């Protein structure tokens, strides 16, 4: 339904305070949502990094900051190595990466480390978002989209 | 290893940068035991070349520039021979000879030797204070020299020139950039984007001299400045030659390996000689925008080409889908992304869609045959990845071309099938059955 709550909870979860008002109004550097919600007539969905099998962002990273974590299979960014050149943003065909301009490093979905279920999934009022583990093919088509790991 | 001793390898990789690492990683994925040796004439393990600007500016140390973690090589059983130059190839015997006299045999060879700076013959070139800017060694040499320097001239207004200019300005050095053509970054930007970049550079205090070359570097015991082709003198104590880069093809020349401007490779990244591969800045590989083999000396293409070469070297057939010129820059606080054909000459073939906003945003997409052939984004660059993805995927965009630069542009405008694929939506069972 395109409510955008996933973005709100994403931004809050990636803030220092984890408090919605502080995250949106007070914090500096400003926390960044790693989700884009698209709405066009009857089409609407929530989009973030899909931790692709063929991660163009990893292949294109100029510093080695963007890499696949061997243990989890997730595509992660090493904040210390990222130089904020945004080559990964050009490489990602889904536009799933975001500039964190205050820190000058790329921001992306990290599936909310420390949480059992990512904040966007946990707080989706319509259950449109589900967390799908790799190799589980048996996923029905949702109005929304899957959060893949 | 002593002189004249032979080192036997399964995979020998000459060059330890993006291409060499891409190949080594994909070889190791396929072949857990074959011996992989990477040689480099530089004394460091692979580092991020684009970061030499931050190194020079004093913002990063070498350890923070490494392309892979320090334990990467040991963990993957990849041996490094650093600070060693390959002298010659013997393709018949499958052996290379090093400058030091050592010999290394291979079963599969990768030439990932990169590029070398173009240094034209200018009077006064050999005096102290003239540098190139391609390697960490170059950055270190400038850093060691810069002590009393207050003014520099950078010859060449391309990526390397602007990158070294930014580092020098951060160090408090006044810089004049001398560009032969009439605008900076002229190979990767169109007129308008070049102009915007130039205005930004000037606002930040950079001197820009276009349409001229340097004909002489003045000074006897110490550098005094440069003389331009119109006779004008520009005082400086440091010159950086940043005219361009040529493929480093020496090793391949006169060996029978087909060399054009770069080493010619097929879609497997294989050269014309069996068991010899090439990738990166030295290779002339397929460009999917032009539909021909071209030199596209950018880091991602080197890494991806290396991955493809590595797979084929390990006996797993893989095709290089092709690369094209693609760059993302943010010098002096200005975010720019660019790819493919940016300044089309023939308006009967190409259609241009562009927009410019008062807040410094400029976006342009170049279309041909219903496909995206090029793009330039300045300021608001976050959707350029979707555009580049359409380029790379050769997606017909006729149906939504006027929305490509819309504020709400996104996957919602893509053809439904492509959107579903991108979003990873799996058709429901009922839908699959019907």
Interface residues (C-beta under 8 A of the other chain):
Chain A: X36 X38 X39 X40 X43 X44 X45 X47 X50 X59 X60 X62 X63 X64 X80 X81 X83 X84 X85 X86 X87 X89 X90 X91 X92 X93 X94 X95 X97 X98 X99 X132 X137 X138 X139 X140 X141 X142 X145 X146 X148
Chain B: X22 X48 X49 X50 X51 X54 X64 X65 X66 X67 X68 X299 X300 X303 X304 X307 X326 X327 X328 X329 X330 X335 X337 X339 X381 X382 X383 X384 X385 X386 X388 X389 X390 X392 X393 X408 X410 X411 X412 X413 X419 X422 X423 X424 X425 X426 X427 X428 X429 X431
